[in-house]
Amino acid sequence: MAIVISGISLPFQEPPETAVERAKKQIGAHVISAAIEKRSVDARRKKDIRFVYSVRLDVSGDEEKLIKGLTNAGIARDFVNPDFKGASTKNKKPVIAGFGPAGMFAALTLARAGLEPVVIERGAPIDERVRDVLAFAKTGRLNAESNIQFGEGGAGAFSDGKLTTRTNDARQAFVLNELVKHGAPKEILTQAKPHIGTDLLRGIVKSIREEIRYLGGEVHFHTRLDDIAFINGAVSAVMTTRGEIKSPSLILAPGHSAREIFQMLLKRGAQLAPKPFSAGLRIEHLQSEVDKALYGGFAVHALLPEAEYQHSLRLGDRAVYTFCMCPGGVVVPAASEDCGVVTNGMSDYARSGKNANSALVVSISTKDFDGIFGGIELQRKLEHAAFLQGGGYAAPVQDTRSFLNGKPGFISGGVVPSYLPGVVPGDFTGIFPRHITEALKQGIAAFDRKQAGFAAPGGVLTGVETRTSSPVRILRGENLQAVGLQGIYPCGEGAGYAGGIMSAAVDGIKCAGALANR
Ligand SMILES: Cc1cc2nc3c(=O)[nH]c(=O)nc-3n(C[C@H](O)[C@H](O)[C@H](O)COP(=O)(O)OP(=O)(O)OC[C@H]3O[C@@H](n4cnc5c(N)ncnc54)[C@H](O)[C@@H]3O)c2cc1C
C-alpha cells in the first residue's frame, strides 16, 4: 500500500532527503518507508532554479483516508508486470519482424510467457551495425540494410535514448524496470525526463536479445521479411531473404523507414491510411549557450543536468516546433535509402559533447500530399533534393543568420557542424516549399524570444529531417490485428501506433499480450 506526494519544490541545492522528510511529515506515523519517486527541474525563474520531487510512501492503514484533503497526494499506481501464464501454447513460435523497441519488448514478453518467439531482423547485430554506421560516417558509403534506421535495437539504438512519452500507460514503469535490469542506470527510474544514451543502449540491447534466446526464443539477423502468405485471410507463413517460416501469427514492427513493407501489405489486402508527419532541419547551438539561456548564473553548477528545451508555435493550421533535443549530442546521418540525406540526433549518456541539437520541424498534414503513399513520396523528394545539394551524403548546411536573411551558404565562425560524413554550404529554400521555410523562420524568431540565443547568427542548420514519424498507418482492429488480415499485429512506430522508444516498447507489450491471449 503506497501513496505518492508530489509537487515538493525545493531550491536545487537542497538534498533530496529534505523532500523525503517533508512528504513523511504530511502523512505522519503511518509511514513505513519513503523514497524519491520522480525528480524534475523547474528553471522558469533563473534566480531560483528548483528541483520538484514526488515521494513515494509505503504506509500502513487506509490510503484513501490518509490522503483525504491533501491536494498534492495520490494513491501509487504500481506498474503491471505483464503476466501471460494462461497464454495458449497453440500460439507458440510467433514471428516478430523487426527488433527495435517494439519488436524487442514484444519478443521479451512472449519469451517470458513461454511462447518462444522467432525474431527476424533485416539488419546486423549491434556490434557489426556500429561498424557499418561508423564506416558510413567516415566514407559516405551507405549500407542500405545496416544503418541508423536498420539493425539490432532499431532506430532508437543510435539516439539520445530519451524515454519520455506523452502517453500515460502503467506498462512504462515495466519498460523502465526491464531496461535497468538489463544495464541502464537506476536513475532513469526517478528522473522525470529519463535518457540512456547511445553508448549504454548497446549493452542493454544485447542483454535483452540474450534473455530472449535463453528462454527459447530465436533472433535471426540479416533476415528481411519480404512477403506474407495467407490461407483464407489468415497468415500462414512469412517469406524472408533466408527462406519461408511457417507461423499463424506475425507481429509486424518494422519501423517507419521500411517503406516497401507498406506497398507489400497493400497488395496483400491490408487497410492503410495516410498520416500527418513533420519535416524540417536540425538546429545546433553550443550546449554552454543553452545552459546559460536556461539556467542563467547557475549555468555551470555541477548539480544541474545539461539544459534541455522544447518550443512550439502555432501558425494557423500548421505548427512549428522543436523535438528530440539531444543535449551535448551530435547530428547523425540517418539515411536508409540510396541517394537521400536524412538527419537525426544522438548523445551519449554523459551528454558531454560541445553542441546541443534538436529537430526544428513544421507539421505536414495529409492535405499537403495525395494518396496513401504521398507522404513517403514527399519525404523521398526532400531527402533526394538534399542529396543533390550535398553532392552525395554530405548534408546541406546554413548558419542561422544566412537562413533568416534568405541568403544561401554557410558563414563559419560560430558553432562547428557535427554532422558526418560532412556538410556543404546549402540553400534550404531550394529544398523545401516556401511555406515550410517561412514557418521555420518564424519559429526561430519566436523561440529566440523564449530562449536567448536561439536565433544567434552562429547557429547551424543541417538538413533534412524527414523521418519524424510514420507517414502511413496500418489500420488495426480492437484485437490489435490488421483490419482484414487475421494473425498480423501491426506494431510500433511504423504501423503508426507509437512515436518514440517508450511508446514503441509499450505497444510491443500490448501486441504481445493480444497475441498470447488470442
Ligand atoms: C537517430 C535517432 C534518434 C532518436 N532518438 C530518440 C530518442 O531519444 N527518444 C525517443 O523516444 N525516440 C527517438 N527516436 C525515435 C525512436 O528511435 C523510434 O520511435 C523507435 O525506435 C521506434 O521503434 P519501433 O520498434 O517501432 O521501430 P524501429 O526502432 O524503427 O525498429 C524497426 C526494426 O525493424 C527492422 N526492419 C525493418 N524492415 C524489416 C523487414 N522487412 N524485415 C525484418 N526487419 C525489418 C529494422 O531494421 C529495425 O531494426 C530516434 C530515432 C533516430 C533515428
The ligand as an ORCA input file, in Angstrom:
! r2SCAN-3c Opt
* xyz 0 1
  C      18.945      8.860    -34.602
  C      17.618      8.689    -33.919
  C      17.454      9.190    -32.634
  C      16.266      9.006    -31.948
  N      16.163      9.449    -30.668
  C      15.078      9.136    -29.929
  C      15.025      9.422    -28.546
  O      15.978      9.939    -27.940
  N      13.889      9.090    -27.876
  C      12.816      8.506    -28.494
  O      11.814      8.227    -27.836
  N      12.847      8.225    -29.808
  C      13.951      8.505    -30.534
  N      13.986      8.185    -31.862
  C      12.811      7.530    -32.452
  C      12.771      6.085    -31.989
  O      14.011      5.513    -32.244
  C      11.665      5.327    -32.676
  O      10.446      5.961    -32.357
  C      11.594      3.884    -32.199
  O      12.812      3.246    -32.365
  C      10.506      3.138    -32.958
  O      10.525      1.810    -32.547
  P       9.999      0.631    -33.455
  O      10.406     -0.628    -32.783
  O       8.569      0.841    -33.764
  O      10.779      0.774    -34.846
  P      12.331      0.820    -35.153
  O      13.095      1.222    -33.972
  O      12.463      1.607    -36.387
  O      12.714     -0.691    -35.425
  C      12.280     -1.365    -36.563
  C      13.233     -2.524    -36.838
  O      12.674     -3.333    -37.863
  C      13.692     -3.706    -38.765
  N      13.068     -3.973    -40.070
  C      12.613     -3.078    -40.975
  N      12.090     -3.718    -42.041
  C      12.221     -5.024    -41.808
  C      11.890     -6.185    -42.569
  N      11.295     -6.089    -43.777
  N      12.202     -7.395    -42.052
  C      12.819     -7.504    -40.835
  N      13.163     -6.431    -40.091
  C      12.845     -5.216    -40.563
  C      14.636     -2.531    -38.772
  O      15.922     -2.923    -39.183
  C      14.591     -2.066    -37.329
  O      15.586     -2.665    -36.549
  C      15.173      8.347    -32.578
  C      15.326      7.873    -33.886
  C      16.538      8.031    -34.545
  C      16.687      7.504    -35.941
*
